Each structure stands twice: as structure tokens, then as C-alpha cells.
């Protein structure tokens, strides 16, 4: 049985390759133009180019005085003042200076700027202390970019910094990919909504909140939800409802009901709504019972189906390893993979690993640098460790002992406090 299980299963890496093979013909998301005020978290669909040089004029990086350089001269008559946003149009002769504020444009006749801290100013003349170097402190026009230069590439996620740059380039609206429509399915007769009394044999639907909030954290906001009871007498009705909802979905993500239990209904539901199975076992722990399937719609359009374990740790890992990179690909991200770093272990791990094992934990910082501390409990059904996990370590198949200080690859899951 174990041998057949292994033969039918694929690795995490192979699952990603299989998806990319299937999605070669998938049409890209459609494009819409939206105001930058609404663009946070969206994915840029076209390159943004500079509409002018940046900066568009020579400017001063400090408060001080600008002059036409003259060798061996350190005393200058001040003939004017330039504030930020103002222009000094008059000529500036040798032996003259103009007082200037940070960010203001440099007059055409001037080629050198002297910081205010180096000048003694009597109200009419400045005397400069120390050597004056021609060309000092002039920010040149086009220092950052020239007109027509690509500044932000398509596939970039519009975060606060990117949006600030787009505004600085003069864009009021930007072209972005339309958001994926995602259906999240939870399953199980043991599941009850939070807020109801917790009776014997029941658990709260934490996976619903975990998945919908993971999606939101990664910029996926267009989400529908539905719960499948796994009750045989309701199966036909629930299939019909999932079929209806699936018509509006680009992506279906389910949790629970994908193993071989008597009441595991998700494989039957996916088959009934027209999904072609790509895989139904993955060589990883936790989360080996994972499903991937594809519903073909009209030309170039598909609904992708991901079935994850109902166990919280397994579902959390499966989301990051199996689902998120493909969501990012479909959404148009230029970089679809989560960042991985190699870190030393802060605690030993001794665990049999017939498959690759993925262990949640905390990336923390010591006097010697960053270190990965694995969660104390990392079985598939563990829940509480999700509150602190910010890294996911990969333990190689066949290696069963890791000691403190051993270096292992760790996926970065979220901000590190």
C-alpha cells in the first residue's frame, strides 16, 4: 500500500511544473485602468515609463547658496532667494550668489552649491569657509531616469513605495490585471461556525478564517465561501450549489474531505463539476492528501481546483507550497515564488522523513544573526503554532536528524518581528 501511494504521488516541485504545463494556453487576466488611490495590492499589467526626466531640472540637495564657480574666490554678494517650487530667472554673474532652499531649481548661470553651514552671511555677502569645489552639491537633471525609460515593470505588485513612484512619474491611473475570483470551500460534519456552543465532537471552522485571510494578506480580495457538510444525503444538493458557484470562479480552494475516509466527498464533488485530475497525492508531510484539478471553460479560460487537507498545519503549508505560487502566476505576478533563505536551526529536529517534510517555525534574531526555531508541535492537526509561524523549513526526504546549527532552506511567510 505504501509503495502504491508513493508511485501515485508527485513532489511539490513536480506539482508546480504540471500546473505551468497546463496553464501555457491560459489567457492572461483582462486589464482595467484604476485610480492610484485604489491600486494598493493590485498587479501592474503594463510597464510604466518616465514621462519626463527625473528630476526634471537641476536642483539643490540642501539649503545654502549657489554660485558660478570662480577659482580662489570665497566672498560673494547675495542677489536673490529661491524657495522650493520657485525659479530664479535673472542672470548670476561671477562674484554673485543666490540663496537656495532644498529641492529648488539651480539657475542656469550657476554650477556649484555651497551648504549653508559653511557660510558666514552678514545679510548682503557670504564668506565661505574652506575650499570650494566646482560642481559640488548639484543634483543633475535626469539623475534617476530619462524620459521614456521603463521605471516600473509589468507584473509588479503596487505597494506603498511603488505607488509613490508612480505618482512621482505623473500617473493618476494605472493599468492593472483584474482580480481573480476565488471560491473557498470548507467541509466536514464536525465543523460549526464560531460563536455557537462547542459540543462533543465538534470544532470551529478556523480553516475558513485562515484561508480567506491568507488570500486577503496576499492581495486576493474577491472571495466567495461555502461549506460542504460531507453528509451523504446532502451530497447531490451540495454538488449542485458548488457547480453554480464554480461558474463564477477562476480558482476553487477547498479544505478537508480530500483523503480516503468514508465521508471524504471533495474528490466526488470535483469530478461532478467537471474537473480533470492533475494529482491527488503529494510527496510531502504534512499535507500529502492534496488535490489538483482543472475545469476547462471556453477558449483560454479555466477554473483551477486545489484541494487541501482539513488539518490546519497541513492546509496552511499546502496553501503556501501548492496554491499561492500558482495564484500569483495567474494574477500576473512577475515573481511568483516566495523568497527562501538558508538559516541555522535553533533547535534539533529528530523526525522520520520518508517524504520531504515542511516544518513551521519562527525566524528570530540573536547576536549571531537570524536563526530558525521550529514549532514545538508540527503534526498536521496542530493549530496554535500558526499564531507565531513566519517561516517554513524544508527537511529533505530520507534525512531524519537535524542538529542545532545545521543550515536548512526556509521560506519567508510574513513579516519578521
Secondary structure, DSSP 8 states (H G I E B T S, - for coil): -HHHHHHH-B-HHHHHHHHHHHGGG-----EEEEEGGG-TT-BB-S-EE-SS-BSSS-EESSSEEEE---TT--EEEEEEEE-TT----S---TTEEEEE-TT-B--TT--EEEEGGGEEE-SSEEEE-S---TTTTEE-TTSSB-TT-EEE-TT-B--HHHHHHHHHTT-SEEEEE----EEEEEE-TTEE-TTS---TT-EE-HHHHHHHHHHHHTT---EEEEEE---GGGHHHHHHHHHHHHTT-SEEEEES--SSSTT--HHHHHHHTT-EEEES-BSEES--S-EEEEEE-STT-EEEEEEE-SSHHHHHHHIIIIIHHHHHHHHT-S--S--EEEEEESS-EE---SSEEEEEEEEEEETTEEEEEE-S--STT--GGGGT--EEEEE-TT--EE-TT-EEEEEE-S---
